[in-house]
Amino acid sequence: MCGIVAVLSWDAPAPPLDAALVALAHRGPDGRGTWRSGDGRVALGHVRLAVRDLAGGAQPLADEEGKVVAVVNGELYSAELRRELVSLGHRFRAQTDSEVVVHAWKQWGPAMLPRLQGELAFALWDARDGVLFAARDRFGIKPLAWTEHGGSVMLASQARALFALGVPAAWDHASVLQASSLQYVEPDATLFEGVHQVPAGCALLARDGRVRITRYWDLDYPRTPRVWADEGAAVRAFRERFDDAVRDRLVADVPVAVQLSGGLDSSAVLASATRSAGRSFDAFTVSFTDDGGYDESILARQTADHLGARLHVLPVADREVAAVFPDAVVASEGACINAHAAAKLILSRAVRDGGFKVVLTGEGADEVLLGYAHLRSDIEGTSAGVAATNAASAGLMLVEQGRSPALAEVERVLGFQPSWLIAKASFGERVRALLQPSFVAGFGDRDPARTLLSAFDVAGQLEGRERVLQSSYLWTRLALEGYILRTLGDGLEMASGVEGRVPMLDDRLFAFIRELPTTMKVRGGVEKWVLREAMRGDLPEAVLRREKHPFLAPPMGKETLAAARDILASESFRGQPFFQPQRVTALLDELPAMAPQQRKLHDPVVFFVLSIAVLHARLGLHS
């Protein structure tokens, strides 16, 4: 796992990359490399987190003739592909997995993308055709930002590297309004003016003064899932593919650890890793000491003891949250809605300090196996009250009853309102009540729901599918891709130089899961049925029976509230153009006296506003 930068200047020499690589130094503390074309118009840069081929894996990587040069961030699980390329006459210089990108491009060009397996983002220059080509993995596990500025196309792992190259650090007002309305922006957008994301499953090609984005992969949920006459065979097939995905992600030349909660997903990853490797692992978990209702360490301990893992429990109190939250926001480059961002940064730092560069996580299981309460509530025939029984989900505004006027366009197009979007629209109502009227008025009758839907292939990816699959598709492409993986995942892991690997989002495993009927994912109101069946005998019964609980921190305590008051009283916050400081301060003053359920609804609003305030000040963003 690393940080990458690429610049193609149409007419003049590309700028020096030194400042951009310094901005990404946290992603790659083990090495730094650059390459520049003979005419100076193309420059590639790389900061390295040495995980594979420690002695020979330096980047940028080039072919034998020096015509194709690449920088790669992430991991490829590509032993078979490498062997195929060798059989076709390609000669590899090192043992690093990243070199596969260079030779696969020479062999197949853009058609190589469906062959690449793993978590990666890369950029390459092909001098033979004058092409800058870049791509991002199928689910967006690894980020890739890009922009056009000063006659150049620029790409980097994070926006701060683009700012270091001279791109103005400024807010994108439309994206701020979008996030203030439904929390998420479109998959190709960021909060920063002129800075885009290459969406998950997409590629960028720049040549002859033009930039083109194309999609090479999508979720493609079937209209008619496969029916399994022998469900036991399906469970066994799932387990085999899941174990393969975990086994692939254990390959490293450095020690590998596991993030562990009290839930099924990370516990299953630990169980599979233990079974596959035939040894015990170090596992890291967070313990929220101020509120036992959010503490999962007891169940995590049961799983660790059951599997013989060495468990590292990290106590997190309100004072740690207050101290770390601003750093977490800056690291994530996004708007966080809960103190879980601070907890995740604390966790990643502990993994690094424990001597680990690679950690396996359970992210993605709730998307592909319909684990969230809000997804279960969108299954046809399900009682509307199912999701409301999950207090943790309600606290994160994932479930809410009724319909939202703000989602009229969604209902017109889809024929229903996804439960999680109803909840996000409710969140948006509370946030927008704090916005400057002049800021909102500047967008006239802009419809955030219509804006989101316009980013997707509704006819190709949503029409004709079950409601729950439509909900899951939108959640995966917005919440998973834009927040869980990018903001909470890569941003906070790589801030500490830790590579997160996500077995549940292995594309071969997903290709199997995608074809399973909903009844094998949710049965009798119980989510992730096939995973629970596959793990029977491997995990404690308490974990197998546990309902999904999102990773959440408790509401703000006294010290976080005090830190929030300081941020909101700052001159920087008074100078931002979006929120009314007096209204925000009034809400902050009301929080301690609110009933618990009201606190759960308003805490995310305050964290969201604090995130904007921190980014405004710490990144020096212009209005």
N, C-alpha and C positions, 0 to 999 in steps of 0.2 A: 504494500500500500504506500502511496506516495502522493506528491503534488506535481502537477504538470502545467506548463505554459506553452502556448504556440502563437506565433504572429506571422501573418502573411501581409506584407505591404505591397500595394499595387504598383507603386512607382518609385518609392524612395526606400532607403535602408530602414529595416526594422529597428525599433528602439532597443537599447540594452535591456537585458532581462534581470539584471542583478537585483533591483528593488523588488520585482515581482517574486523572485525566488526567496528573498528575505521574508516577504509577507507570507510565504507558504512554508517557512522553515519548520514549523511545528509538525507538519505532515511528514517531513522527511529529515530527521536529525542525523541520518547515517551517511549522507553523501549528497553532492550537488554536481550537476553536469549541464552543459549547454552545447548547442550546435548551431552554426550559422552557414547559410548557403554562400557560395562563392561571390554572388552579386550582392549579398547582404540583405536581400529582401525577405528572407525566411529565417526565423529563429525559433528553436525549440529548447525548452528548459525543463529540468527535472530535479526534484529533491527526493531523496530516497529513504524509505524505511526498509531496511534490509531484512527480508523474511525468507526469500528463496535464493539459492546460489549466492551466498554471502560474499564470496571472493570475486565472482565473475559477473554479477548482475547489474553493473553500473549502466546508467542510461544517460543520453539518448542511445538508441539501438539502430544499427544500420545494416543493410545487406552487404554482400561481398563487393559490389561495385560502388557502394556509397550513393546509390540513386534513390533508395527508399530509406527514410529515417523516421523513427517513431519515438514517442514518449508515452508510457502506459502507466496508469494508476489502477491498481487492483490486482486481482488474482484470476488466472485462467486455469481451469481444470481440464487440461488438454493433452494428456499423454497420448491418447489415440490419434489425435489430430497431428501432433508432432511426428509420430511414427509414419503417418500417411505422407506428410510433407517430405520426410527423409526418403521414403520410397520413391517419391517423385523427383528426387535429385537435389533437394535443398540441403545446404550445409549450415548447420547451426554452430555458432561460435561459443556459446555458453549453455549452461543448464537452466537459465532463468525461464520461467513460463512466458514472460512478456515477449520474448523474441518470436514466438509463434505469430504474433500480429504482423511482423514484417514479412515473413515468408508466405503466410496465408494471403496477404494482400497481393504479393507478386504472383501467386498462383491463380487466385480467383477474383481479385479486385473487390468491389463492394459486395459481391455474392458470397464473400467469406463470412459475413456477419451471422447468418443462421448457424454456422458451424462453431462459433465461439461460445464456450460454456464458462460462465463465471460472473464475478462481480468486477466490472471494469469500466473505465472511461479512457479513451486514448485519442491521440492526434498524430497524424503522419503526413509527411511531405513526400510526394513522388515527383522527382525532377524530370522523369521521362515525359510526363503529361502536364507538368505544371499544376498539380492538384494538391490542395490541402484537404485532407479527409479526416473526420473525427466522428466518434460514435460513443454512445452510452449504453450500458447493459439494459436488459429487457425490462426490469422493474425499477431502474433508477437507483440502485444501491449506491453507486458512485456518482457524484455530481459532475457537471461540466457546464460552466458558464461561458457565454460568448457575447461579443459586441462588435460593432463596426465603429471605428473612431480614427480620425486623422488619416484617412486613406488606407487603413489597415483593417484586417480581420484579426481579432484577438480572442483566444480561448484560454481558460484557466480553471483549475479545480475550485476556486472560490473567487467571489467578486473582489475581495480586497487585493488580490494580485492584479486584477484589471485596473483598479484605482492606482496601484503603484506604477502602472505603465502609463499613467496620465489620463485615464478615463475620468471625467468629472464624477465625484462622489455626490450623487444627488438622489432625492426621493423620486420615485415614480408615483405621482399622485393618484393615477387611476388604479394602480395596484394596492395602494394604501386604502382607498375607498373599497375596493373589492374585498380585501382582508378584513376591513371593518364591518363588512356586511355579512360575509359567510365564512370567515376565518381564512379561507384558502384562495390563492390566486391561480390563474390558469397554469397548466404544466410547463408552458414555455416562458413564463414570466418570473420576475423577481420583484422585490420591493424597490429596486434601484433603477433609475432612469437609463434607458438604453442598454441595460444588461439583461440578457435572456438566459434561460436554461435550454440546452439541447434536451428535449423531452425524453423520457425513458423509452427505449425501443426505437430510437431515431438516430439518424446520421446527418452530419453536416458536410457539404462539399462546397469548396470555394475555388473558383477558377475564372480567369478572364474578367475580373471585376464584379463577379456575381456570387451570391451565397444562396444555396438551396438546402432546405431541410426536408428529408424524406423519412417515412416510417418503414422499418423493416420487420417489425413484430408488434403484435397486440394480443390482448387476452383471448379474444376469439372464443368466448363461451358458446357452447353448442346450443342450438335451439331444441335439440332432442338428445339429452345425455344417454350414454350407454346404460343398459340394464344388465345387472349382474345376477345370473341365476344362482351362482355360488358366491355368497357374500364372504364366506371364509377365504376363498381364493383371492377376492379383492383386498381383504385385509392383509393377507400375506404379501400380495404384490405391492401394496402401499408400503409395508414395512421394509421390504427389500429395497425399494427405491429411496425411501427415507434414509436407511442405513448407508446406501451408496452416497447420498448427498452429504451426509455427515462425514463419512470416511474420506471423501475427496477434500473436505475442508480441514482435515487434520494434517494434511501434507504441508510441512513447513520445516525449515532448518533452524527454527527457534521454538521455544516452548509455547504451547497452546493452552489457554484457559477457557472457562465457560462463565458467561453471565447467568446467574441463577436467581429466579424469584420463587414465590410459592406456587406458581401456576404450572399448568400442564406443559406448555410449549417449551420453555427453557429446561424443564425437568426431563422432557423427552429427549432433547438434544444431549443433555448430560448422560442419560441412560444409554443412548445409542453410541455416543463417543466412548463410554466406558466399555461397552460390549465390543465395539469394533477394534479398539486399541488393546483390549485385554489388560488395562491398567487403570489406576485412579487418576483423577484430574483435580486441579485447583479450581474452585468455584468462588465467585464474588457476588455478594448480595448486599442490598441496602436495608438498613433497619431505621425506620422513622421513630425516634425516641419520644417525640412529643405527643403522639396519638397512636395508641395500639391498634386502632381500627384500620390503619394504613400499613401496619407492620407485617411483612410477609416472611420475616426471618425464621419464625417457628416452623412453618411448613418447609421452607428451604432447608432448614437443619434436618428435618425428617428425611427429605430426599437425599441430602448429602450423606447422612449416616447410612441410609439404605444402600447407596451406591459406593460407599467408601471414599467419597470425595473429601478433599481438604477445604473446608468452608471458611472463607474470610468474610466476616460480618462487619459492615461499615456503618457505625451509628451516625445518623444525620439528624441534627437538632435544628431548631429555627435559626439559631445564630449562624450555623454553617450556611444555611440557605441564604440568609441576608448578605453574607460575605461573598458568596460565590455566584449568585444569580446574574449580576452584570457581566461577569466573565463568560458565563454560559451563553448569554444572549449574543455577545460579540462573536463567540466561537461559532455559533449556529448560523449567524447572519439572517436570523428570522425572528418572527414574533412568537414568543412562547406564552402559553396560557396557564401554566401550572409550574410549581416549584420542582416538578420532576426533571426539568432541564438542569437545575442546579445539582440535583441528586445524581443525574447521569454523568455530569462532569466530575463529581466527586468519585463516582464509581470508576470512571475511566482513568483518573489519576491514580487510584489505588491499584488498578490492574498494571499500569506502567511501573509504579513504584515496587510492585511485587515481582518485577523482572519479566513481564510478559509483553509481547508486541502483538499477539494475535489472540482474539477472543471470539468464541462462538456465541451467537445469540438466537433467541427464539422468534424474532420478528417475522411477520408474514403469515404465520399460521392462522391467525384470526381472519385474514383476508381470504386466503385460498380455501379454508375449511369452514367459513361462515361462523366464526367463533364469537363475534360481538353480539351483545344483546340487541343492539339496534338492527342488525341484519336478521336475526331470528324473528324480530317483530314484523319484518317485511315479507315473510313467507306467507303465501296465500293460505287462508284458513286459520292462521295463527291468531290467538286472542291478542287484542291490542294491549292488554295489560302485561304480557310476558316480559317485555323489555323494562317496564317500570319497576319490576321486582328487583332489578339489579341496581342497588343504591350507588355503587361505585360508578357505574356508567352514567347514571343520572347526574352525579356530581361533576362529571367532565362534560356535561351537556351533550351526551351522545344519544340520549333518548328523551323524547318529549311527546306528549300526546297532542291530538288535534291536527289542524292544518294551518299553514302560514300563508297570508296574502302575498308575502314576498316571493312565494314559490309558484305563483299562478302559471308562469310560463313552463316551469318544470312539469306541472300537472297536465298542462295542455299537451305537451310533447310526449310524456311518458304514460299518462293516464293515472298517475298517482304521485304522491309526495314521499320520497324516501324518509324514513324516520330520522336518520341522522341529519339530513338537510333541514328538517323542521327544527331540530334542536339548534343547528348552527344559525338558522335564520333568527331564532329567539335570542341567541348570543349577539347577533348583529344588531338587533333592536336596542339592546342595552348599550352596546358600544356606540352606535350612531347617536344615541341621546347625549353623548359627551362631545360630539364633533362640533367644530365651528360651522355655523349655518352657511357662511360664505363659501367654505370649502365644499360642502355638499351641493350647494346651489350651482357651483361651477360645472357640475356634470349633468345638469338638466334632468331628463327623465331616464337616464342610464339604468338599466335593469341588471343587477349583478347576477341573478339566476340565468338570464338569457346569455350573459357574457360567458358564464361557465359552460353552459351546454354547447355554445358555439365552438368550443375548443375540441369537441369530440365528434367522431363519426357515429352519429345516432343511428342511422339506417344500418350501418354495417356491424356495429358492436352492441347496440342496445335493443333495437326492435326485435320482437319475436322471442325474447328471452324471458325467463321467469322474473318476477319483480325482484326477488332477492338477489338474482344475478345482476340485474341492472343496478341495484343499490351497491352491491359489492364492486362492480366495475368502477362506478364513479368514486367510491371511497378509495379504492386502490390507486386510481389515477390522480386523486387529489390529496387525501389525507396520508396515505402510505408513502407515495412518491414525494410529496412536497413537505411533509412535516415529520412523520415517524422515521423515515429513512434519511432524509437530508438534514432536517433541523436537529432532531433528537439523536439520530444515528451517526452518520458520517461526521457531521460538524462537531459533535461533542466527543466522539471517540478519537478522531484525528487531531483534536486540540491537544491531546496528550500523547500523540504518536502511537495510537493503538489501532490496529486493523480489525474491524468487525466483519465476521463472516456469517452468512445467513442461510443455513441449509434449507429452511422451509421455502425459500424462493429459488431453489435450484430449478432450472427450466425443464429438465427432464422429469423431475418429480411433479412439477406443475402440469405438464402435459398429460400426466396420468390423472391427477386430481381433477383437472378441468372436465374430464369426461364422466366423472362420478355423478350419480344422481344426488339431488339435494337430500334425499332420505338417508344417504350414507354419510352426509356431513352433519345434519341435524336430525335427531330422532327423539320423539317424545319430549321435545323441548330442551334436549341436552345437545349442546354444541360439540363439534369436532368428534363425532361418534367414531369414525374410522381410526383416528389417532388414538383415542382412548382404548379401542379394542386392540390395536397393534401394541400398545404399551402394557397390557394386562400381564401381571407377573413381574414387571420390571420396575414399577413405581409403587409407592405407598398408596393404599386405598384412599386416604384422605386427599391426596393430590389428584387421583383419577376421578374422584367424585366432585371436585371443586368447580364451581361455576366461574366463568371468566371474570376477572377483575383487572381493569386497565392499570398500568403502572402509574400511580398517582402519589403525590405528596400531600400532606395535610394542608388545610387552609393556612393563610398567613398568621404567624404568631406576632408577638409584640416587637421582636427585633426586626423582622422583615417589614412590619408596618412602619417602624421608625425609619428604616432605610428607604422605604418607598416615599415617605414624607420628604426626606432630604432630596431625593431625585426630583420629585414633583415641585419642590420649592426652588429648584435651581434656575439660574438665568437661561440655561440651555433649553429647559422645558418650556419656559415662558416664551421662547423665541420660535418654537416649532409651530407650523401652520395648521395643524389638524385638530387638536383638542382644546376645549375650553378649560384652562387650568382651574378655575374656581369650581366648576362642576366636578372635575376629577377629584379635587381635594375634598369636596363635600362628600362624595361617595366613599372615599378612603376613611373619613371620619365616622361614617355610618356603619362601616363593616363590623367593628367589635360588638355592637349591640344587635346585630341581625340574628334572626333565628338560623339554626344550622343549615336548613335547606336553602334559605336565601343566601347565606354565605357561599354555599357551593355554586350558586348561579352567578354571583357577582365577583368572587375571587378571580375567575378566569378573565373577566373584563379588566380588572385592575392590572393583572399580570401582562395582559396584552398591551395596555397603555404604557406600562413601565418598559416593556420591550422596545416600543417605538422611541420612548424617551432615551433609553440607553444607546440604541443605535444612532440616534440623532447626535448625541454628544460624543460617543466614543469613536464613531467612524467619520465624524465631521461632515455629516451630510448637509447639502444645501437644499433649500426649499425650491 
